[in-house]
Amino acid sequence: MIWDMWKKGFTAWETATAQDVEKVMSNNAVLSTSGAMLTAVMKTKAGVDRAMTAWWSTLGLPTRRDQERSLHKLNQLESRLYDLEEQLVVARKA
């Protein structure tokens, strides 16, 4: 019984809130402002990423891209090793 009352109250609140949020989010002023803010944040992030890459390189440490490239090569080697092991098992059975 308490659960049903709570659920009805929540549904009423959610319906009213959703309508208000939809009105706000469809407003061009809100959309253009939030779009501009997102663009600024992404430009800032790109700049920080470039600065961090330069910093790690200056220290002689591998950058994220270097680590990803090494991990990719390691995965390729592991895959080839598994293939060779399978071929060896097949060759021993024959």
N, C-alpha and C positions, 0 to 999 in steps of 0.2 A: 504494500500500500504506500509506504513512504517512497519506495523506488518509483512508483508510477507518478506520484506528485512531483518528485524531483525531475523526472524525465519530461513531464509536461511543461514545467517551469523552464527547464533548459531549452526545450524546443521553441518555446515562445521567445525566449531571450535570443536564441540563435537566429531565428527568423527576422526579428527586428534589427538585430545587429548586422546581419548579412545585407539587408536592404540599405542600411546607412553606409556600410563600407562600400557597397557597389556604387552608390551615388558618388561618394568621395573619389573612388578609384577611377571612375569614368570622366572625372573633371579634367579638362585639358591642362589647366594650371598645375594640378597635382602630377599628371603624367609627364609634362615637360620638365617640371622641377626635379622629379625623381629620376627621370632619364638623364638629365644634366649631372645630377649627383652621382649616378652610377658611372657615367662616362669619366667624371673626375676621379672617382675611386679607382677605376680600372687603369687610368693613365698613371696614377700615383703608384699602384701596385707594379705596373710594368717598369716604372723608374726604379723602384726599390729592388725589384728582381735584377735589373741590370747592374745596379750598384753592388748588390750582394755577390753577383757573379764576378764582377771585377775585384771585389775584396777577397774572395776565396782564391781567385787566380793570382792575385798579388802575393798572398801568403803561400802560394805553391801547393794549395790543396785542390783536390778535384771538385769541379762544380757539379751541380745537379745533372746537367747534361752529360758531363763526363761519366758520372756514376751510372746514369741510365744507359749510356752506350756500352759501358763495361758489363752491366747486368745483361744486356741484350746478347752480347758476345758469349757470356757465360751460359746463358740459356741455350744458345745455338750449339755450343760445345757439349752441353749435357744431353741435348737431343741427339746429336751425332753419336755420342757414347752409348746411349740406349739403343740406337739403331745397330751399332756394331755388336753390342752384347746379344741382341736378338739374332743377328746373322751368325754369330759364333754358336749359339745354342742350336740353331737350325743345322749348321754345318756339322756339329758333333753328333746330331741325331742321324744324319745321313750316312 
